[in-house]
Structures are given as C-alpha cells and as structure tokens.
Amino acid sequence: MVELEQLRKLSARVGADPLLVQAAGGNTSLKDDGIMWIKASGTWLKDAQARDIFVPLDHAAIMSALAQN
C-alpha cells in the first residue's frame, strides 16, 4: 500500500527531529479503504521505517461499537 509507505517515511522523518516531537514522538495515522492504521502505543515514531509500528483497525467496526454505547 503506497499510502502506508508514505506515512511510514513521513513519520520516521518527523520522529527523528527532536524539535518536532516529544518523548516517543506523538501519533500518526491513516485511514484507507475502511482500515485505520494507527501508531501503536509504546513505539517510537522515528522507528516507523525500521519496525512495524502501525496497527490496523477496522473503522466500521469501531464506529458500530461506539454507536451501541
């Protein structure tokens, strides 16, 4: 997926700059074709290209669960 690779590149670049981030570097995410790719808690943004730090979540399932509450 091209968009996820672009997110990985951007996240790693931003995460490597201490003037732009604090601690683990915040969060980045992408919504593509019903899947939300979110940086996993406890991972470093700067490691986005070196490690698999993004977690896929089914956006429709999340919205459905929220609507039930």
Secondary structure, DSSP 8 states (H G I E B T S, - for coil): -HHHHHHHHHHHHHHT-TTT--TTT---EEEETTEEEEE-TT--GGGTTTS--EEEEEHHHHHHHHHT-
